[in-house]
């Protein structure tokens, strides 16, 4: 492994991070409510150190798979550390809580330890939401556009960051792919911001909530999240854009190129929308019977909560922890489903569940017809045995890590429902869970050790487990 090459990559990312951090000075100057000094200090220091690393390290050199994997892990960990410094030096949070808030932002988890977010300066709130914006499309994918300037092509980094079963490039050049993805992503943020602003939300809040929506993150500038506004218009705008954030961005680009039918032909999207519709119908019936609220209100609450959870956004207009047991268990199950592949959403992704269901059906048919040649298909794509095996191992590993993490939390005297839902919410990058981790609560009361467990879960979930775990294997460090 070439450490100088890794340092050069980190340097380039840190320059971009520091520059993005200093954008938070703009709302700080406009609202003049503090928070400028720590952002200016940290942002400037990060930019200077990044420039020194880029300048000192070799301009050219081959980046191999191991360097790419290690660089991705190093980028996310260092981003979490850097992002926490303004909160800490600004006196807003103790160091562990600052780390938790930063990792939650960059991994687009949306789990928060802030008990009164409305008391924060606008500069800090903007940086907090900006971490969602950067993490949503992926800091490393963003860097693919600038890596050629540093002497690297970026293919290995893009493939390591864009993990999952589907990684089709949209253009022959990875740099162009990253630029297209970011253009569509930022374009959607601007459109949503305008629509929310038209709906009566202040421009600053509209932009911050658009960052959280398209990144499927969930940080809000209000203590009551989207429920603060009590506006059906705002609720439905955010519902639409949460859905867009949970859809494969490759399909968005194909639609913009004049091929909207590609969306309907995508089997993953059809399964995903079918699941969403089924859950909404079931939960509307359950909640209408349980609470007796007007049907329109029940539909709006259920649609918003279901889409917020399955896209792993985490915004709330009601606390689904108050729902009946059956509805809550359905929502908990959605924690383990997640959005589509190549979206900004987290959790296991719908594609893996489809393959798992098809693999079970495939095995049943093979038991009846042992000599038959039955390919495992996903639309027009044939899923190889190796790919199916890898997906099944991913699902097993995901549940195993969830169980181990929940056990570690329970050893800290956290009750079972809080532990299992909190871990599921963090490793799935959902945000709110149940009980002490509920939508109307924060993770602030959790013990320090539990917060570090949950931070590790956030990173594992954001990098889809194996890209991070492989670094800790003995074989990774062998020559």
C-alpha positions in Angstrom: 0.0 0.0 0.0 1.2 3.5 -0.9 0.5 5.8 2.0 1.5 8.9 0.1 -1.1 8.3 -2.5 -3.8 7.9 0.2 -2.6 11.1 1.9 -2.9 12.9 -1.5 -6.5 11.7 -1.9 -7.3 12.7 1.7 -5.8 16.1 1.0 -8.1 16.7 -2.0 -11.1 15.7 0.0 -10.2 17.8 2.9 -9.9 20.9 0.7 -13.4 20.3 -0.6 -14.7 19.7 2.9 -13.1 22.9 4.3 -14.5 24.9 1.4 -17.9 23.5 1.9 -17.7 24.2 5.6 -16.9 27.9 5.0 -20.1 28.2 2.9 -21.8 28.1 6.3 -20.3 31.5 7.0 -22.8 33.1 4.5 -26.0 32.4 6.6 -23.9 33.1 9.7 -23.2 36.6 8.4 -26.8 37.2 7.2 -28.4 36.2 10.5 -25.5 37.5 12.7 -26.3 35.0 15.6 -22.9 33.6 16.2 -21.0 30.4 15.3 -18.7 32.0 12.8 -15.3 31.7 14.6 -15.2 27.9 15.0 -16.4 27.4 11.4 -13.8 29.9 10.0 -11.0 28.4 12.1 -11.7 24.8 11.4 -12.6 25.3 7.7 -9.4 27.3 7.1 -7.2 24.8 8.9 -8.7 21.9 7.0 -8.2 23.7 3.6 -4.6 24.6 4.4 -3.7 21.0 5.6 -5.4 19.6 2.6 -3.4 21.8 0.2 -0.2 20.9 2.0 -1.0 17.1 1.6 -1.8 17.5 -2.1 1.3 19.5 -2.7 3.7 17.3 -0.7 2.5 13.9 -2.0 3.5 12.6 -5.5 1.4 13.9 -8.3 1.2 10.6 -10.1 0.9 7.0 -9.0 -1.1 3.9 -9.4 -4.0 3.5 -7.0 -4.9 -0.1 -6.5 -7.9 -1.8 -4.9 -6.4 -1.8 -1.4 -5.6 1.9 -1.5 -9.1 2.6 -2.8 -10.8 0.6 0.0 -8.6 2.1 2.7 -9.1 5.6 1.2 -12.9 5.3 1.3 -12.8 4.3 5.0 -10.2 7.0 5.8 -12.3 9.6 4.0 -15.5 8.8 5.9 -13.8 8.6 9.3 -11.8 11.8 8.8 -14.9 13.6 7.5 -16.8 12.6 10.7 -13.9 13.9 12.8 -13.6 17.2 10.9 -17.3 17.7 10.8 -17.5 17.4 14.6 -15.0 20.1 15.4 -17.2 23.2 14.8 -19.8 21.8 17.2 -17.1 21.1 19.8 -15.1 24.3 19.5 -18.4 26.3 19.3 -19.3 24.9 22.8 -22.5 23.4 21.5 -21.7 19.7 22.2 -19.2 17.6 24.2 -16.8 15.8 22.0 -18.6 12.4 21.9 -21.9 14.1 21.1 -20.2 16.2 18.4 -18.8 13.1 16.8 -22.2 11.4 16.9 -23.9 14.4 15.3 -21.2 14.6 12.6 -21.2 10.9 11.7 -25.0 10.9 11.7 -24.9 13.8 9.3 -22.3 12.5 6.8 -23.8 9.0 6.8 -27.3 10.6 6.3 -28.6 8.7 9.4 -30.3 11.7 10.9 -30.1 10.4 14.5 -29.5 13.4 16.7 -28.3 14.2 20.2 -29.4 17.8 20.0 -32.3 18.5 22.4 -33.0 22.1 21.2 -31.9 22.5 17.7 -33.8 25.8 17.3 -31.4 27.4 19.8 -28.4 26.8 17.5 -26.8 29.6 15.3 -27.8 29.5 11.7 -24.2 28.9 10.6 -24.0 25.7 12.6 -27.5 24.6 11.4 -26.4 25.1 7.8 -23.2 23.1 8.3 -25.2 20.4 10.1 -27.5 20.1 7.0 -24.5 20.5 4.6 -23.0 17.2 6.0 -26.2 15.5 4.7 -25.7 17.1 1.3 -22.1 15.9 1.1 -22.8 12.5 2.5 -25.9 11.9 0.5 -24.3 11.4 -2.9 -21.1 10.4 -1.3 -18.0 12.4 -0.5 -15.9 9.9 -2.5 -18.3 10.0 -5.5 -18.0 13.7 -5.5 -14.2 13.4 -5.4 -14.2 11.3 -8.6 -14.8 14.5 -10.5 -11.5 16.1 -9.1 -9.3 13.0 -8.8 -7.9 13.3 -12.3 -6.6 16.7 -11.3 -4.7 14.9 -8.5 -3.3 12.3 -10.8 -5.8 9.5 -10.4 -8.6 8.2 -12.6 -10.9 7.5 -9.7 -12.5 4.3 -11.1 -11.5 2.2 -8.1 -12.8 4.8 -5.6 -16.1 5.1 -7.5 -16.7 1.4 -7.5 -15.8 1.1 -3.8 -18.1 3.9 -2.8 -20.9 2.9 -5.2 -21.2 -0.6 -3.7 -24.1 -2.9 -4.3 -25.3 -5.2 -6.9 -25.9 -2.6 -9.6 -23.0 -0.3 -10.5 -23.6 0.4 -14.2 -21.7 3.5 -15.3 -23.8 6.1 -17.1 -21.0 7.3 -19.2 -17.7 5.7 -20.3 -15.7 8.1 -18.1 -16.2 7.8 -14.3 -15.5 11.5 -13.8 -18.4 12.4 -16.2 -20.6 9.9 -14.3 -19.9 11.6 -11.0 -20.5 15.0 -12.5 -23.9 14.0 -14.0 -25.0 12.4 -10.7 -24.1 15.5 -8.8 -25.8 17.8 -11.3 -29.1 15.9 -11.1 -28.8 15.7 -7.3 -28.1 19.4 -6.8 -30.8 20.3 -9.4 -33.4 18.4 -7.4 -32.3 20.2 -4.2 -32.8 23.5 -5.9 -36.2 22.6 -7.3 -37.4 21.3 -3.9 -36.0 24.4 -2.2 -38.1 26.6 -4.5 -41.2 24.6 -4.0 -40.9 24.7 -0.2 -40.2 28.4 -0.2 -43.3 29.0 -2.3 -45.2 26.9 0.3 -44.3 29.4 3.1 -41.1 27.9 4.5 -38.3 30.4 5.0 -35.6 30.2 2.3 -32.9 29.1 4.8 -35.2 26.3 6.3 -36.3 25.3 2.8 -32.6 24.8 1.7 -31.7 22.9 4.8 -34.7 20.6 4.6 -34.0 20.0 0.9 -30.5 18.9 1.8 -32.0 16.5 4.3 -34.7 15.2 1.9 -32.6 14.5 -1.2 -29.8 13.0 0.9 -32.5 11.0 2.7 -30.9 12.2 5.9 -33.5 13.8 8.1 -31.8 16.6 10.0 -34.3 19.4 10.6 -33.9 23.0 11.7 -37.0 22.6 13.9 -37.4 20.6 17.1 -40.7 19.1 15.8 -39.1 18.2 12.4 -41.6 18.7 9.5 -44.5 18.5 11.9 -43.6 22.0 13.0 -45.1 23.5 9.9 -48.6 21.8 10.1 -48.8 22.2 6.3 -50.2 19.5 4.0 -48.5 21.2 1.0 -45.1 21.0 2.6 -45.7 17.4 3.7 -46.6 16.3 0.2 -43.7 18.1 -1.4 -41.3 16.4 1.0 -43.0 13.0 0.4 -42.4 13.4 -3.4 -38.8 14.3 -3.0 -38.1 11.6 -0.4 -39.4 9.1 -3.0 -37.1 10.6 -5.7 -34.2 10.4 -3.3 -34.9 6.7 -2.7 -35.0 5.8 -6.4 -31.9 4.7 -8.4 -30.4 7.9 -9.7 -29.5 6.2 -12.9 -33.2 6.0 -13.6 -33.6 9.7 -13.0 -30.9 10.4 -15.6 -32.5 8.0 -18.1 -35.8 9.8 -17.6 -34.2 13.2 -18.2 -32.7 11.8 -21.4 -36.2 11.1 -22.7 -36.5 7.5 -21.5 -39.1 7.7 -18.6 -40.3 4.2 -19.3 -37.0 2.8 -18.0 -38.4 3.5 -14.6 -41.4 1.3 -15.1 -39.3 -1.4 -16.6 -37.0 -1.5 -13.6 -38.1 -4.6 -11.5 -36.5 -3.2 -8.3 -38.6 0.0 -8.5 -41.8 -1.9 -9.3 -41.3 -4.2 -6.3 -40.3 -1.2 -4.1 -43.4 0.9 -5.0 -45.6 -2.2 -4.6 -44.2 -2.8 -1.1 -44.8 0.9 -0.2 -48.4 0.8 -1.4 -49.1 -2.4 0.5 -47.7 -1.1 3.7 -49.6 2.2 3.4 -52.9 0.4 2.8 -52.4 -1.9 5.8 -51.2 0.9 8.2 -54.0 3.3 7.1 -56.6 0.6 8.0 -54.9 -0.2 11.3 -54.5 3.5 12.3 -58.0 4.5 11.2 -59.5 1.8 13.3 -57.2 2.5 16.3 -57.4 6.4 16.4 -60.5 7.3 14.4 -59.0 10.4 12.9 -60.3 11.8 9.6 -59.3 9.4 6.8 -57.4 12.2 4.9 -55.4 13.0 8.0 -54.7 9.3 8.6 -53.6 8.7 5.0 -51.2 11.7 5.1 -49.6 10.7 8.3 -49.2 7.1 7.2 -47.9 8.0 3.7 -45.4 10.4 5.1 -44.1 8.1 7.9 -43.9 5.0 5.6 -42.0 6.8 2.9 -39.8 8.6 5.4 -38.8 5.2 7.0 -38.4 3.1 3.8 -36.3 5.8 2.1 -34.3 6.1 5.4 -34.9 9.8 5.6 -36.3 10.0 9.1 -38.3 13.2 8.9 -41.5 13.1 11.1 -44.9 14.8 11.1 -46.2 12.4 13.8 -44.5 10.1 16.3 -45.0 6.6 14.9 -44.0 5.3 18.3 -47.5 6.2 19.4 -49.1 3.8 16.9 -50.4 0.4 17.8 -48.2 -2.7 18.1 -49.0 -4.1 14.7 -48.3 -0.8 12.8 -45.1 -0.3 14.8 -43.8 -3.8 13.9 -44.5 -3.1 10.3 -42.5 0.1 10.5 -39.7 -1.7 12.3 -39.6 -4.3 9.5 -39.1 -1.4 7.0 -36.0 -0.4 8.8 -34.4 -3.5 7.3 -35.6 -2.9 3.7 -34.5 0.6 2.7 -34.4 2.3 -0.6 -33.3 1.2 -4.1 -29.7 0.6 -5.1 -27.7 3.6 -6.4 -30.0 6.0 -4.5 -29.1 8.2 -1.5 -31.1 5.8 0.8 -29.6 3.3 3.2 -30.4 0.0 4.8 -30.2 -3.3 2.9 -31.7 -2.0 -0.4 -34.7 -3.6 -2.2 -32.6 -5.3 -4.8 -31.1 -7.7 -2.2 -34.5 -8.7 -0.8 -35.8 -9.4 -4.3 -32.8 -11.6 -5.0 -33.3 -13.3 -1.7 -36.9 -14.1 -2.4 -36.1 -15.3 -5.9 -33.2 -17.4 -4.5 -35.6 -19.2 -2.1 -38.1 -19.8 -4.9 -35.2 -21.0 -7.1 -34.1 -23.5 -4.5 -37.7 -24.8 -4.1 -37.9 -25.4 -7.8 -34.5 -27.1 -7.9 -35.7 -29.5 -5.2 -38.6 -30.5 -7.4 -36.5 -30.6 -10.6 -32.9 -31.3 -9.6 -31.7 -31.7 -13.2 -33.3 -28.6 -14.6 -31.3 -25.6 -15.6 -33.1 -22.7 -14.0 -31.4 -19.3 -14.2 -31.9 -16.8 -11.4 -33.2 -13.6 -13.1 -33.7 -10.0 -12.2 -35.5 -8.5 -15.2 -33.3 -9.2 -18.1 -30.3 -9.7 -15.9 -29.1 -13.1 -14.9 -27.9 -13.2 -11.3 -24.8 -15.4 -11.0 -24.5 -18.0 -8.2 -21.6 -15.9 -6.8 -23.7 -12.7 -6.7 -26.6 -14.5 -5.1 -24.4 -16.0 -2.5 -22.8 -12.7 -1.7 -26.2 -11.1 -1.3 -27.3 -13.8 1.1 -24.1 -13.5 3.1 -24.6 -9.7 3.2 -28.1 -10.2 4.7 -26.9 -12.7 7.3 -24.0 -10.4 8.2 -26.3 -7.4 8.5 -28.6 -9.2 10.9 -25.7 -10.6 12.9 -24.1 -7.1 13.3 -27.6 -5.8 14.3 -27.9 -8.5 17.0 -24.4 -8.0 18.4 -24.8 -4.2 18.5 -28.2 -4.5 20.2 -26.7 -6.8 22.8 -23.9 -4.4 23.5 -26.5 -1.6 24.1 -28.5 -3.9 26.4 -25.4 -4.5 28.4 -25.5 -0.7 29.1 -29.0 -1.1 30.7 -30.9 -0.1 27.6 -34.2 -1.9 27.1 -34.6 -4.4 24.2 -37.0 -2.3 22.0 -34.8 0.8 22.3 -31.7 -1.2 21.6 -32.9 -3.2 18.6 -34.7 -0.3 17.0 -31.9 2.2 17.7 -29.3 -0.1 16.2 -31.6 -0.9 13.2 -32.2 2.8 12.7 -28.4 3.6 12.8 -27.1 0.7 10.7 -29.9 1.3 8.3 -29.3 5.1 8.3 -32.9 5.7 9.2 -32.6 7.9 12.3 -35.5 7.6 14.8 -36.4 4.3 16.4 -38.7 3.4 19.2 -39.0 4.1 22.9 -35.9 6.1 24.1 -34.8 6.4 20.4 -38.2 7.5 19.3 -39.0 10.3 16.9 -39.9 12.7 19.8 -36.7 11.8 21.6 -33.0 12.1 21.0 -30.0 9.9 21.5 -28.5 12.3 24.0 -29.3 10.1 27.1 -27.5 7.0 25.7 -24.3 6.0 27.5 -21.0 7.1 25.8 -20.1 3.5 24.9 -23.4 3.0 23.2 -23.0 6.1 21.1 -19.7 4.8 19.8 -21.3 1.5 18.9 -24.1 3.3 17.0 -21.5 5.5 15.2 -19.7 2.3 14.1 -23.1 1.0 12.9 -23.7 4.2 10.9 -20.4 3.8 9.1 -20.9 0.1 8.4 -24.4 0.8 7.1 -23.3 3.7 4.9 -20.5 1.7 3.3 -22.6 -1.4 3.2 -20.5 -3.4 5.7 -18.0 -5.3 3.7 -16.2 -2.3 2.2 -15.3 -1.3 5.8 -14.9 -4.7 7.5 -12.4 -6.0 4.9 -9.9 -3.4 6.3 -9.8 -5.3 9.6 -9.0 -8.7 8.0 -5.5 -10.1 8.2 -5.4 -10.7 4.5 -5.9 -7.0 3.7 -2.6 -6.1 5.2 -0.5 -8.9 3.7 1.8 -7.9 0.9 
